[in-house]
Amino acid sequence: MSAILLIVKRLLLPPGGFLLVALALAWLGARRRRAPRLGWALLFLAVTVLCLPVTGRWLLAGLESYPALAWATGAPPSASRGVGAIVVLGAGRARRAAEYGGADTVSGTALERLRYGVLWQRRTGLPLLVSGGDPLGEGGPEADLMAAAAAEWGVDPAQIWREGGSPNTADNARLSAALLARHGIRRVLLVTHAAHMRRAVATFQAAGLAVVPAPLGFHGAAAAGPGVVDYLPSLHGLAMSTEALYEGLGWWWYRLRGWVRAEDGA
């Protein structure tokens, strides 16, 4: 099921969706219909608009509903009071990395989350729960890769808990909650990207956990206003737009499946 959803995602979201539309227009053109002319113009406009960084930032701003936690020096911040563990959600793997002798390692996105989670672990001394399975059968849970990276950064392996059975965010929450219940933990500091946080918080709350959101990777709320380059098409702009579309569709898919409610994650 996870593999099927991944294929559907790749086909519907940019650039896969653009390719499907282009193939449809080419087919209509081969049948000598006039509609493809307008269709090509609209496709070009859509590609251009979604490639603008200002578009990506605007779309992400509507998803980044949780602010960054204050990072003060000294004693652990009040946000961590009552928290029993820090949960870091996986985000894929880098397969057969040549620089690591051909072994798999964490993806760049997962590495960003893990780094922030390790910083909080050092500040608080709380256990670090890394959550991520192997939905495509690529050679072991993402949690194992994340645990190895955390240990390389100096986290005591005894303080690293692994949840390696989840193929998606909903199961991240369900299986993590079951693991944490064995330790009597009901409140967690949750680390994931800002655009993903609303969906993540909603699923963890639905699993019976109290959540302190610790988002990272903000794009929508840039400190400065848009510059000239934000109005020029780029792959970075398309990546931000794609991330926003994916998270927006993910939220509505979770609502359709009954995994979250409209008021969840607020």
MIDOSE-1310 file (N, C-alpha, C; in nm, 2 decimals, decimal comma, always signed):
residues 266
msai	+0,08/-0,12/+0,00/+0,00/+0,00/+0,00/+0,09/+0,12/+0,00; +0,19/+0,13/+0,08/+0,28/+0,24/+0,09/+0,35/+0,27/-0,05; +0,39/+0,16/-0,12/+0,45/+0,18/-0,25/+0,35/+0,23/-0,35; +0,23/+0,19/-0,34/+0,12/+0,24/-0,43/+0,10/+0,39/-0,41
lliv	+0,09/+0,43/-0,28/+0,07/+0,57/-0,25/+0,19/+0,66/-0,29; +0,31/+0,60/-0,28/+0,43/+0,67/-0,33/+0,42/+0,70/-0,48; +0,38/+0,60/-0,55/+0,37/+0,61/-0,70/+0,27/+0,72/-0,73; +0,15/+0,71/-0,67/+0,05/+0,81/-0,69/+0,10/+0,95/-0,66
krll	+0,17/+0,96/-0,55/+0,22/+1,09/-0,51/+0,32/+1,15/-0,62; +0,40/+1,06/-0,67/+0,50/+1,10/-0,77/+0,43/+1,14/-0,90; +0,32/+1,08/-0,93/+0,25/+1,11/-1,06/+0,17/+1,23/-1,05; +0,11/+1,26/-0,93/+0,02/+1,37/-0,92/+0,09/+1,50/-0,89
lppg	+0,20/+1,50/-0,80/+0,26/+1,62/-0,76/+0,37/+1,66/-0,87; +0,40/+1,79/-0,87/+0,51/+1,83/-0,96/+0,64/+1,76/-0,93; +0,72/+1,73/-1,04/+0,69/+1,75/-1,18/+0,61/+1,64/-1,25; +0,58/+1,53/-1,17/+0,51/+1,42/-1,24/+0,37/+1,47/-1,29
gfll	+0,30/+1,55/-1,22/+0,17/+1,60/-1,26/+0,18/+1,68/-1,39; +0,29/+1,76/-1,40/+0,31/+1,83/-1,53/+0,33/+1,74/-1,65; +0,40/+1,63/-1,62/+0,43/+1,53/-1,73/+0,30/+1,47/-1,78; +0,21/+1,43/-1,68/+0,08/+1,37/-1,72/+0,00/+1,47/-1,80
vala	-0,01/+1,59/-1,76/-0,08/+1,69/-1,83/-0,02/+1,71/-1,97; +0,11/+1,72/-1,98/+0,17/+1,73/-2,11/+0,14/+1,61/-2,20; +0,14/+1,49/-2,15/+0,11/+1,37/-2,23/-0,03/+1,38/-2,28; -0,13/+1,42/-2,19/-0,27/+1,44/-2,23/-0,28/+1,54/-2,34
lawl	-0,21/+1,65/-2,33/-0,22/+1,75/-2,43/-0,16/+1,71/-2,56; -0,05/+1,63/-2,55/+0,01/+1,58/-2,68/-0,09/+1,48/-2,74; -0,16/+1,40/-2,66/-0,26/+1,31/-2,72/-0,37/+1,38/-2,79; -0,42/+1,49/-2,72/-0,53/+1,56/-2,78/-0,48/+1,63/-2,91
garr	-0,36/+1,68/-2,90/-0,30/+1,75/-3,02/-0,29/+1,65/-3,14; -0,26/+1,53/-3,11/-0,25/+1,43/-3,22/-0,38/+1,40/-3,28; -0,49/+1,43/-3,21/-0,62/+1,41/-3,26/-0,68/+1,54/-3,32; -0,59/+1,64/-3,33/-0,62/+1,77/-3,40/-0,74/+1,84/-3,33
rrap	-0,73/+1,85/-3,21/-0,83/+1,93/-3,13/-0,77/+2,06/-3,10; -0,85/+2,17/-3,09/-0,80/+2,30/-3,06/-0,76/+2,32/-2,91; -0,83/+2,25/-2,83/-0,81/+2,27/-2,68/-0,67/+2,27/-2,64; -0,58/+2,18/-2,69/-0,44/+2,18/-2,65/-0,37/+2,31/-2,65
rlgw	-0,40/+2,40/-2,74/-0,34/+2,54/-2,74/-0,36/+2,61/-2,61; -0,48/+2,62/-2,56/-0,51/+2,68/-2,44/-0,44/+2,60/-2,32; -0,45/+2,47/-2,34/-0,39/+2,38/-2,23/-0,25/+2,40/-2,22; -0,17/+2,41/-2,33/-0,03/+2,43/-2,32/+0,00/+2,57/-2,25
allf	-0,08/+2,67/-2,29/-0,06/+2,80/-2,23/-0,08/+2,80/-2,08; -0,19/+2,73/-2,03/-0,21/+2,71/-1,89/-0,11/+2,63/-1,82; -0,06/+2,53/-1,89/+0,04/+2,44/-1,83/+0,17/+2,53/-1,81; +0,21/+2,60/-1,91/+0,33/+2,69/-1,90/+0,31/+2,79/-1,78
lavt	+0,19/+2,85/-1,77/+0,17/+2,94/-1,66/+0,18/+2,87/-1,53; +0,12/+2,75/-1,51/+0,12/+2,68/-1,39/+0,26/+2,64/-1,35; +0,34/+2,60/-1,44/+0,48/+2,56/-1,42/+0,56/+2,68/-1,37; +0,54/+2,79/-1,44/+0,61/+2,92/-1,41/+0,58/+2,97/-1,27
vlcl	+0,45/+2,97/-1,24/+0,40/+3,02/-1,11/+0,45/+2,93/-0,99; +0,44/+2,80/-1,01/+0,49/+2,71/-0,90/+0,64/+2,71/-0,88; +0,71/+2,75/-0,99/+0,86/+2,76/-0,98/+0,91/+2,89/-0,91; +0,82/+2,98/-0,88/+0,86/+3,10/-0,82/+0,87/+3,08/-0,67
pvtg	+0,99/+3,12/-0,61/+1,00/+3,10/-0,46/+0,90/+3,18/-0,39; +0,85/+3,29/-0,44/+0,75/+3,37/-0,36/+0,62/+3,29/-0,35; +0,59/+3,21/-0,46/+0,47/+3,12/-0,45/+0,49/+3,01/-0,35; +0,61/+2,94/-0,35/+0,63/+2,84/-0,25/+0,62/+2,89/-0,11
rwll	+0,68/+3,01/-0,08/+0,68/+3,06/+0,05/+0,54/+3,09/+0,09; +0,46/+3,15/+0,00/+0,32/+3,18/+0,03/+0,24/+3,06/+0,07; +0,26/+2,95/-0,01/+0,19/+2,83/+0,01/+0,23/+2,76/+0,15; +0,36/+2,77/+0,17/+0,41/+2,71/+0,30/+0,36/+2,79/+0,42
agle	+0,35/+2,92/+0,40/+0,31/+3,00/+0,52/+0,17/+2,96/+0,57; +0,09/+2,91/+0,49/-0,05/+2,86/+0,54/-0,04/+2,73/+0,61; +0,07/+2,66/+0,60/+0,09/+2,54/+0,67/+0,17/+2,54/+0,80; +0,26/+2,64/+0,81/+0,35/+2,66/+0,92/+0,28/+2,73/+1,04
sypa	+0,19/+2,65/+1,10/+0,10/+2,71/+1,20/+0,16/+2,72/+1,34; +0,27/+2,65/+1,36/+0,34/+2,65/+1,49/+0,47/+2,73/+1,49; +0,49/+2,82/+1,58/+0,61/+2,90/+1,59/+0,73/+2,82/+1,64; +0,85/+2,87/+1,61/+0,97/+2,80/+1,66/+0,97/+2,82/+1,81
lawa	+1,03/+2,72/+1,88/+1,05/+2,73/+2,03/+1,16/+2,82/+2,06; +1,15/+2,90/+2,16/+1,25/+2,99/+2,21/+1,38/+2,90/+2,24; +1,49/+2,95/+2,21/+1,62/+2,88/+2,23/+1,71/+2,97/+2,32; +1,68/+2,96/+2,45/+1,76/+3,05/+2,54/+1,87/+2,97/+2,60
tgap	+1,98/+3,04/+2,65/+2,09/+2,97/+2,72/+2,05/+2,94/+2,86; +2,12/+2,86/+2,93/+2,10/+2,83/+3,07/+2,02/+2,71/+3,09; +1,93/+2,71/+3,18/+1,85/+2,59/+3,22/+1,76/+2,55/+3,10; +1,71/+2,43/+3,10/+1,62/+2,39/+2,99/+1,50/+2,48/+2,99
psas	+1,45/+2,52/+2,88/+1,33/+2,61/+2,87/+1,21/+2,55/+2,93; +1,11/+2,63/+2,96/+0,99/+2,59/+3,02/+0,91/+2,50/+2,93; +0,93/+2,50/+2,80/+0,86/+2,42/+2,71/+0,88/+2,27/+2,73; +1,00/+2,24/+2,79/+1,03/+2,10/+2,81/+0,98/+2,04/+2,94
rgvg	+0,92/+2,12/+3,02/+0,87/+2,08/+3,15/+0,76/+1,98/+3,14; +0,77/+1,87/+3,21/+0,67/+1,76/+3,20/+0,68/+1,67/+3,08; +0,78/+1,70/+2,99/+0,80/+1,62/+2,87/+0,89/+1,49/+2,92; +0,85/+1,38/+2,87/+0,92/+1,26/+2,90/+1,02/+1,21/+2,80
aivv	+1,01/+1,25/+2,67/+1,09/+1,21/+2,57/+1,09/+1,31/+2,45; +1,19/+1,30/+2,37/+1,19/+1,38/+2,24/+1,17/+1,29/+2,13; +1,07/+1,31/+2,04/+1,04/+1,23/+1,93/+1,08/+1,30/+1,80; +1,16/+1,23/+1,72/+1,21/+1,28/+1,59/+1,15/+1,19/+1,48
lgag	+1,08/+1,25/+1,39/+1,02/+1,17/+1,28/+1,11/+1,16/+1,16; +1,11/+1,04/+1,11/+1,20/+1,01/+0,99/+1,15/+1,08/+0,87; +1,24/+1,09/+0,77/+1,20/+1,16/+0,64/+1,28/+1,10/+0,52; +1,29/+0,97/+0,52/+1,35/+0,90/+0,41/+1,50/+0,87/+0,43
rarr	+1,56/+0,81/+0,33/+1,70/+0,77/+0,34/+1,77/+0,81/+0,21; +1,90/+0,82/+0,22/+1,99/+0,83/+0,11/+2,05/+0,69/+0,08; +2,01/+0,63/-0,03/+2,04/+0,49/-0,06/+2,18/+0,48/-0,12; +2,25/+0,38/-0,07/+2,39/+0,34/-0,12/+2,48/+0,46/-0,14
aaey	+2,50/+0,54/-0,03/+2,58/+0,66/-0,03/+2,73/+0,62/-0,05; +2,78/+0,66/-0,16/+2,92/+0,63/-0,19/+3,02/+0,67/-0,09; +2,99/+0,79/-0,03/+3,09/+0,84/+0,07/+3,08/+0,76/+0,20; +2,98/+0,67/+0,22/+2,98/+0,59/+0,33/+3,00/+0,44/+0,29
ggad	+3,08/+0,42/+0,19/+3,11/+0,28/+0,15/+2,99/+0,21/+0,08; +2,90/+0,29/+0,03/+2,78/+0,23/-0,04/+2,67/+0,19/+0,06; +2,68/+0,23/+0,18/+2,58/+0,19/+0,28/+2,47/+0,30/+0,28; +2,35/+0,26/+0,32/+2,24/+0,36/+0,33/+2,26/+0,45/+0,45
tvsg	+2,21/+0,58/+0,44/+2,22/+0,67/+0,55/+2,10/+0,75/+0,55; +2,08/+0,84/+0,65/+1,96/+0,93/+0,65/+1,97/+1,03/+0,54; +1,85/+1,07/+0,50/+1,83/+1,17/+0,39/+1,87/+1,31/+0,45; +1,89/+1,40/+0,36/+1,92/+1,54/+0,41/+1,81/+1,60/+0,50
tale	+1,68/+1,57/+0,46/+1,57/+1,62/+0,54/+1,56/+1,55/+0,67; +1,58/+1,42/+0,68/+1,59/+1,36/+0,81/+1,70/+1,40/+0,89; +1,82/+1,43/+0,83/+1,93/+1,48/+0,90/+1,90/+1,62/+0,97; +1,83/+1,70/+0,90/+1,79/+1,83/+0,96/+1,71/+1,81/+1,09
rlry	+1,61/+1,72/+1,08/+1,53/+1,69/+1,19/+1,61/+1,63/+1,31; +1,70/+1,54/+1,27/+1,77/+1,47/+1,37/+1,87/+1,57/+1,44; +1,93/+1,65/+1,37/+2,02/+1,75/+1,43/+1,95/+1,84/+1,54; +1,83/+1,88/+1,50/+1,76/+1,96/+1,60/+1,71/+1,88/+1,72
gvlw	+1,67/+1,76/+1,69/+1,64/+1,67/+1,80/+1,75/+1,64/+1,90; +1,87/+1,62/+1,84/+1,99/+1,60/+1,92/+2,02/+1,72/+2,01; +2,01/+1,84/+1,95/+2,03/+1,96/+2,03/+1,94/+1,97/+2,15; +1,81/+1,93/+2,13/+1,72/+1,93/+2,24/+1,75/+1,82/+2,34
qrrt	+1,80/+1,71/+2,29/+1,84/+1,60/+2,38/+1,95/+1,64/+2,47; +2,05/+1,71/+2,41/+2,16/+1,76/+2,49/+2,12/+1,87/+2,59; +2,02/+1,95/+2,56/+1,98/+2,05/+2,65/+1,90/+1,99/+2,77; +1,82/+1,88/+2,74/+1,73/+1,83/+2,84/+1,77/+1,70/+2,91
glpl	+1,86/+1,62/+2,84/+1,89/+1,49/+2,89/+1,79/+1,39/+2,87; +1,68/+1,42/+2,80/+1,57/+1,33/+2,78/+1,60/+1,22/+2,68; +1,53/+1,11/+2,69/+1,55/+1,00/+2,58/+1,51/+1,06/+2,45; +1,58/+1,01/+2,35/+1,55/+1,05/+2,21/+1,49/+0,93/+2,14
lvsg	+1,36/+0,95/+2,10/+1,29/+0,84/+2,02/+1,29/+0,88/+1,87; +1,36/+0,79/+1,79/+1,36/+0,81/+1,65/+1,26/+0,72/+1,59; +1,17/+0,78/+1,50/+1,06/+0,70/+1,45/+1,06/+0,70/+1,29; +1,07/+0,58/+1,24/+1,06/+0,56/+1,09/+1,09/+0,42/+1,05
gdpl	+1,00/+0,37/+0,97/+1,01/+0,23/+0,93/+1,08/+0,21/+0,79; +1,04/+0,11/+0,72/+1,09/+0,08/+0,59/+0,98/+0,05/+0,50; +0,90/+0,15/+0,46/+0,78/+0,13/+0,38/+0,80/+0,06/+0,25; +0,91/+0,08/+0,19/+0,94/+0,03/+0,05/+1,03/-0,09/+0,05
gegg	+1,06/-0,14/+0,17/+1,15/-0,26/+0,18/+1,29/-0,24/+0,12; +1,35/-0,13/+0,17/+1,48/-0,08/+0,11/+1,60/-0,13/+0,19; +1,57/-0,21/+0,30/+1,69/-0,26/+0,37/+1,70/-0,23/+0,51; +1,59/-0,22/+0,58/+1,59/-0,19/+0,72/+1,52/-0,06/+0,76
pead	+1,48/-0,04/+0,88/+1,41/+0,08/+0,93/+1,49/+0,20/+0,92; +1,43/+0,31/+0,89/+1,50/+0,44/+0,89/+1,54/+0,48/+1,03; +1,47/+0,42/+1,13/+1,50/+0,45/+1,27/+1,64/+0,40/+1,30; +1,68/+0,29/+1,25/+1,82/+0,24/+1,27/+1,92/+0,34/+1,22
lmaa	+1,90/+0,39/+1,10/+1,99/+0,49/+1,04/+2,00/+0,61/+1,12; +1,88/+0,66/+1,17/+1,88/+0,78/+1,26/+1,95/+0,76/+1,39; +1,93/+0,64/+1,45/+1,99/+0,61/+1,57/+2,15/+0,61/+1,56; +2,19/+0,55/+1,45/+2,34/+0,55/+1,42/+2,39/+0,69/+1,41
aaae	+2,32/+0,77/+1,34/+2,37/+0,91/+1,32/+2,37/+0,99/+1,46; +2,26/+0,96/+1,54/+2,26/+1,03/+1,67/+2,37/+0,99/+1,76; +2,41/+0,86/+1,75/+2,52/+0,81/+1,83/+2,65/+0,87/+1,79; +2,66/+0,89/+1,65/+2,78/+0,95/+1,60/+2,80/+1,10/+1,66
wgvd	+2,69/+1,16/+1,68/+2,69/+1,30/+1,74/+2,70/+1,30/+1,89; +2,72/+1,18/+1,95/+2,75/+1,18/+2,09/+2,64/+1,14/+2,18; +2,52/+1,11/+2,13/+2,41/+1,07/+2,22/+2,43/+0,93/+2,27; +2,42/+0,91/+2,40/+2,44/+0,78/+2,45/+2,34/+0,68/+2,39
paqi	+2,38/+0,57/+2,33/+2,29/+0,47/+2,27/+2,18/+0,43/+2,36; +2,21/+0,42/+2,49/+2,11/+0,38/+2,59/+1,99/+0,48/+2,60; +2,02/+0,61/+2,55/+1,92/+0,71/+2,55/+1,85/+0,72/+2,42; +1,88/+0,63/+2,33/+1,81/+0,64/+2,19/+1,71/+0,52/+2,18
wreg	+1,59/+0,55/+2,17/+1,48/+0,45/+2,15/+1,44/+0,45/+2,01; +1,41/+0,34/+1,96/+1,38/+0,32/+1,81/+1,24/+0,27/+1,79; +1,17/+0,33/+1,70/+1,04/+0,28/+1,66/+1,06/+0,26/+1,51; +1,07/+0,14/+1,46/+1,11/+0,11/+1,33/+1,00/+0,04/+1,25
gspn	+0,87/+0,05/+1,29/+0,77/-0,02/+1,21/+0,67/+0,07/+1,13; +0,69/+0,20/+1,14/+0,59/+0,29/+1,08/+0,62/+0,33/+0,94; +0,52/+0,31/+0,85/+0,54/+0,36/+0,71/+0,49/+0,50/+0,68; +0,43/+0,56/+0,78/+0,37/+0,70/+0,76/+0,36/+0,77/+0,89
tadn	+0,31/+0,89/+0,88/+0,30/+0,98/+1,00/+0,20/+0,92/+1,10; +0,09/+0,87/+1,05/-0,01/+0,82/+1,14/+0,04/+0,70/+1,22; +0,12/+0,61/+1,16/+0,18/+0,50/+1,23/+0,30/+0,55/+1,32; +0,37/+0,65/+1,27/+0,47/+0,71/+1,36/+0,41/+0,74/+1,50
arls	+0,29/+0,80/+1,50/+0,22/+0,84/+1,62/+0,17/+0,72/+1,70; +0,10/+0,63/+1,63/+0,04/+0,51/+1,69/+0,15/+0,42/+1,76; +0,25/+0,39/+1,68/+0,36/+0,30/+1,73/+0,45/+0,36/+1,84; +0,47/+0,49/+1,82/+0,55/+0,57/+1,92/+0,48/+0,57/+2,05
aall	+0,34/+0,60/+2,04/+0,26/+0,61/+2,16/+0,27/+0,47/+2,24; +0,26/+0,36/+2,17/+0,27/+0,23/+2,23/+0,40/+0,21/+2,30; +0,51/+0,25/+2,24/+0,64/+0,24/+2,30/+0,66/+0,33/+2,42; +0,61/+0,45/+2,41/+0,62/+0,54/+2,52/+0,53/+0,50/+2,64
arhg	+0,42/+0,44/+2,61/+0,33/+0,40/+2,72/+0,40/+0,29/+2,81; +0,49/+0,21/+2,75/+0,56/+0,12/+2,83/+0,66/+0,18/+2,93; +0,69/+0,31/+2,90/+0,78/+0,39/+2,99/+0,70/+0,49/+3,08; +0,57/+0,48/+3,06/+0,48/+0,57/+3,14/+0,49/+0,72/+3,09
irrv	+0,52/+0,74/+2,97/+0,53/+0,87/+2,91/+0,41/+0,91/+2,83; +0,35/+1,03/+2,86/+0,23/+1,08/+2,80/+0,25/+1,21/+2,73; +0,37/+1,27/+2,75/+0,39/+1,41/+2,70/+0,53/+1,41/+2,63; +0,53/+1,46/+2,50/+0,66/+1,45/+2,43/+0,69/+1,59/+2,36
llvt	+0,82/+1,61/+2,33/+0,86/+1,72/+2,25/+0,87/+1,66/+2,11; +0,80/+1,71/+2,01/+0,79/+1,65/+1,88/+0,87/+1,73/+1,78; +0,96/+1,67/+1,71/+1,05/+1,74/+1,61/+1,02/+1,69/+1,47; +0,98/+1,79/+1,39/+0,96/+1,76/+1,25/+0,96/+1,90/+1,18
haah	+0,95/+1,90/+1,05/+0,95/+2,03/+0,97/+0,82/+2,11/+1,00; +0,84/+2,24/+0,99/+0,73/+2,33/+1,02/+0,60/+2,30/+0,94; +0,62/+2,27/+0,81/+0,50/+2,25/+0,72/+0,44/+2,12/+0,75; +0,51/+2,02/+0,81/+0,46/+1,89/+0,85/+0,40/+1,88/+0,99
mrra	+0,42/+1,99/+1,07/+0,40/+1,98/+1,21/+0,25/+1,97/+1,24; +0,16/+2,04/+1,17/+0,02/+2,03/+1,20/-0,03/+1,89/+1,19; +0,00/+1,82/+1,08/-0,04/+1,69/+1,06/+0,02/+1,59/+1,16; +0,14/+1,62/+1,20/+0,21/+1,53/+1,30/+0,15/+1,55/+1,43
vatf	+0,13/+1,67/+1,48/+0,07/+1,70/+1,61/-0,07/+1,64/+1,62; -0,15/+1,65/+1,51/-0,29/+1,59/+1,51/-0,28/+1,44/+1,53; -0,19/+1,37/+1,46/-0,19/+1,23/+1,47/-0,14/+1,18/+1,61; -0,04/+1,26/+1,66/+0,01/+1,22/+1,80/-0,09/+1,25/+1,90
qaag	-0,17/+1,36/+1,89/-0,28/+1,38/+1,98/-0,39/+1,27/+1,97; -0,42/+1,23/+1,85/-0,52/+1,13/+1,83/-0,47/+0,99/+1,89; -0,34/+0,98/+1,90/-0,28/+0,86/+1,96/-0,28/+0,86/+2,12; -0,32/+0,98/+2,17/-0,33/+0,99/+2,32/-0,22/+1,06/+2,38
lavv	-0,13/+1,13/+2,30/-0,02/+1,19/+2,36/-0,04/+1,34/+2,37; +0,02/+1,41/+2,47/+0,03/+1,55/+2,48/+0,15/+1,59/+2,40; +0,15/+1,70/+2,32/+0,26/+1,73/+2,23/+0,30/+1,87/+2,26; +0,44/+1,89/+2,27/+0,50/+2,02/+2,26/+0,57/+2,03/+2,12
papl	+0,51/+2,11/+2,03/+0,57/+2,11/+1,89/+0,71/+2,18/+1,89; +0,80/+2,12/+1,83/+0,94/+2,18/+1,81/+0,97/+2,18/+1,66; +0,90/+2,27/+1,58/+0,92/+2,27/+1,44/+1,05/+2,33/+1,40; +1,10/+2,30/+1,28/+1,22/+2,35/+1,22/+1,19/+2,37/+1,07
gfhg	+1,29/+2,44/+1,00/+1,29/+2,45/+0,86/+1,17/+2,54/+0,81; +1,16/+2,66/+0,86/+1,06/+2,75/+0,82/+1,10/+2,81/+0,69; +1,00/+2,82/+0,60/+1,02/+2,89/+0,47/+0,91/+3,00/+0,45; +0,79/+2,98/+0,50/+0,68/+3,07/+0,47/+0,70/+3,21/+0,54
aaaa	+0,75/+3,20/+0,66/+0,77/+3,32/+0,74/+0,91/+3,37/+0,74; +0,96/+3,41/+0,62/+1,09/+3,46/+0,61/+1,11/+3,59/+0,69; +1,23/+3,61/+0,75/+1,25/+3,73/+0,83/+1,24/+3,85/+0,75; +1,30/+3,85/+0,63/+1,29/+3,97/+0,54/+1,19/+3,95/+0,43
gpgv	+1,14/+4,05/+0,37/+1,05/+4,05/+0,26/+1,11/+3,98/+0,14; +1,02/+3,95/+0,04/+1,08/+3,88/-0,08/+1,17/+3,97/-0,15; +1,28/+3,91/-0,21/+1,37/+3,98/-0,29/+1,35/+3,96/-0,43; +1,44/+4,01/-0,52/+1,42/+4,00/-0,66/+1,42/+3,85/-0,70
vdyl	+1,52/+3,78/-0,64/+1,53/+3,64/-0,69/+1,41/+3,55/-0,65; +1,32/+3,60/-0,56/+1,20/+3,53/-0,52/+1,10/+3,53/-0,63; +1,12/+3,62/-0,73/+1,02/+3,63/-0,84/+1,08/+3,57/-0,97; +1,19/+3,50/-0,95/+1,25/+3,43/-1,07/+1,23/+3,28/-1,05
pslh	+1,19/+3,21/-1,16/+1,17/+3,07/-1,14/+1,30/+2,99/-1,11; +1,28/+2,89/-1,02/+1,40/+2,81/-0,98/+1,35/+2,68/-0,93; +1,44/+2,58/-0,93/+1,41/+2,45/-0,87/+1,38/+2,46/-0,73; +1,44/+2,55/-0,65/+1,41/+2,57/-0,51/+1,27/+2,61/-0,49
glam	+1,22/+2,70/-0,58/+1,08/+2,75/-0,57/+0,99/+2,63/-0,60; +1,02/+2,55/-0,70/+0,93/+2,43/-0,73/+0,93/+2,34/-0,61; +1,05/+2,31/-0,55/+1,05/+2,22/-0,44/+0,97/+2,27/-0,32; +0,97/+2,40/-0,29/+0,88/+2,45/-0,19/+0,74/+2,44/-0,22
stea	+0,70/+2,47/-0,34/+0,56/+2,45/-0,39/+0,52/+2,31/-0,38; +0,60/+2,22/-0,42/+0,57/+2,07/-0,41/+0,55/+2,03/-0,27; +0,64/+2,07/-0,18/+0,63/+2,04/-0,04/+0,49/+2,09/+0,02; +0,46/+2,21/-0,02/+0,33/+2,26/+0,03/+0,21/+2,19/-0,02
lyeg	+0,21/+2,15/-0,15/+0,10/+2,08/-0,21/+0,09/+1,94/-0,15; +0,21/+1,88/-0,12/+0,21/+1,74/-0,06/+0,15/+1,75/+0,08; +0,19/+1,84/+0,16/+0,14/+1,85/+0,30/-0,01/+1,89/+0,30; -0,05/+1,98/+0,21/-0,19/+2,01/+0,20/-0,28/+1,89/+0,16
lgww	-0,23/+1,82/+0,06/-0,31/+1,70/+0,02/-0,30/+1,59/+0,13; -0,18/+1,58/+0,20/-0,17/+1,49/+0,31/-0,27/+1,51/+0,42; -0,29/+1,64/+0,45/-0,38/+1,68/+0,56/-0,53/+1,63/+0,52; -0,57/+1,66/+0,40/-0,70/+1,62/+0,36/-0,72/+1,47/+0,34
wyrl	-0,61/+1,40/+0,30/-0,62/+1,26/+0,29/-0,63/+1,20/+0,43; -0,56/+1,25/+0,53/-0,58/+1,20/+0,67/-0,72/+1,23/+0,72; -0,77/+1,34/+0,69/-0,91/+1,37/+0,73/-1,01/+1,28/+0,66; -0,99/+1,25/+0,54/-1,07/+1,15/+0,47/-1,07/+1,01/+0,53
rgwv	-0,95/+0,97/+0,57/-0,93/+0,84/+0,64/-0,98/+0,84/+0,78; -1,01/+0,96/+0,84/-1,05/+0,97/+0,97/-0,94/+0,96/+1,07; -0,82/+0,99/+1,03/-0,70/+0,98/+1,12/-0,68/+1,12/+1,19; -0,74/+1,22/+1,14/-0,74/+1,35/+1,21/-0,87/+1,42/+1,19
raed	-0,90/+1,52/+1,27/-1,02/+1,59/+1,26/-0,99/+1,74/+1,22; -1,09/+1,82/+1,18/-1,06/+1,95/+1,14/-1,00/+2,03/+1,25; -1,04/+2,00/+1,38/-1,00/+2,08/+1,49/-0,87/+2,03/+1,55; -0,82/+1,91/+1,50/-0,70/+1,86/+1,55/-0,57/+1,94/+1,51
ga	-0,47/+1,93/+1,59/-0,35/+2,00/+1,55/-0,35/+2,14/+1,57; -0,45/+2,19/+1,64/-0,47/+2,34/+1,66/-0,39/+2,38/+1,79
